[in-house]
Amino acid sequence: MDCIFCKIVKGEIPSNKIYEDEHVMAFHDIQPAAPVHALIIPKKHIATMNDAGEEDWKVIGDIHRAAQHIAKELGVAETGYRLVNNCGKDAGQVVFHIHYHLLGGKKLGLTH
């Protein structure tokens, strides 16, 4: 498998890590779309949200708990942040390993 996020989890590719626990990892995006832009991933490879099985729902919840913690750590919990998961190429998913973008640090525009 040639998944860049799996390589980051294994330590084969460096990242600017923000958070890590047994099942979840988060790091700064290398092409930030906002002043605060973190990527939050499960350590287990799951290609898209559509590929998440019954056994994966706990880690999806763990990702949301991590997002809450990261937002506080990065100083955007009080002012607000966006948590986004793109599922599939038409939604803009480029890396096919479930990941959430935590965006904040400025007033974000509306999306359609």
N, C-alpha and C positions, 0 to 999 in steps of 0.2 A: 504494500500500500504506500502511496506517495502523498500522504496528507501532511501539509505543513503544520497544522495544529497538533497532530499526533507527534511530530518531530519536536515541537516546542515542549509538549508534555514530557517527552523522553529526555529533554535537555540537549538534543542534537542541534537545535537552532536556538540561539539566545533570544530572550525577550526581557522587556522591562516589566517584571512581575509586580503585581499589585496585591494579589491575594492567592492563597492556595490552601486547600484542605484535602482530605482523602479522595474526594470525588470531583472537585471543581478547581479550576484555575482561572485567573484573570490577569490581563496584562494590557499595557497601553497600546493602542492602535498605532502602527507606523505611518499611517496616512490619516491623521485626525480630521474629522469633519466638524468638530466643535472644540472649544478650549479644553474640555474634559471629554475624552473618548477612550473608553475601556472596552475590551473584548472579554466576555465571560464564556467559558466553554466547559463542557463535561470532559473529564479525562478519558472516559470511554468514547470510542469513535461511534458516533451516530450520524449518518450523513445529513438527514433533514428531519424536521419535525414530523413529517409523514412516516419516517422510519422508526420513530420512538415506539417501543413496545410497552406492554403493561409493566415490565420490570424497570423501565426507564423513568416512570413518573416521579419517583422519589428524587432522582438527580435533577429533574426539571425544577422541582420545588427547591432543591438545594441551590440551584443557580439563582433563583429569585431571592432567596435568603442572602446569598452572597452579594447580590446587586444592592440590597438594602444596606448592608455593611459597607460596601465599597463607596456608595453614594455619600454616606456619612464621612468616611475617611477622606474622600476627595473634596469635601466641602460643598456638595450640591444637593444634599438631602433636603435642606430647608428651602432653597430657592426653586428647586424642581429639576427633574431630569427625565429623559426619555429612555425607555428600555425597548429595544427593537430586535425582532428575530425575522429574518428574511427566509422564506421557505421556497426553494426552487429558483431556477434561472430567471423566470419572468418577474420574480419579486426582487431580483438583484443579488441573489445568493451567488457568491463567487467561490468561496471555499466550502466544499461539501463535507462539513463537520459542523454539527449544530453549534451556533454561537449567537450570543446576544450582544448588541451594541448598547453601552450605557453612555449617553450623550448629555452634556450639560455645560454649565459655566457661562451661559449667555441665554438670552431669550431666543428660543427656537421657533422658527416659522411653522405654520400649519402644513400638514401633509394631506394629500388627497388620495 
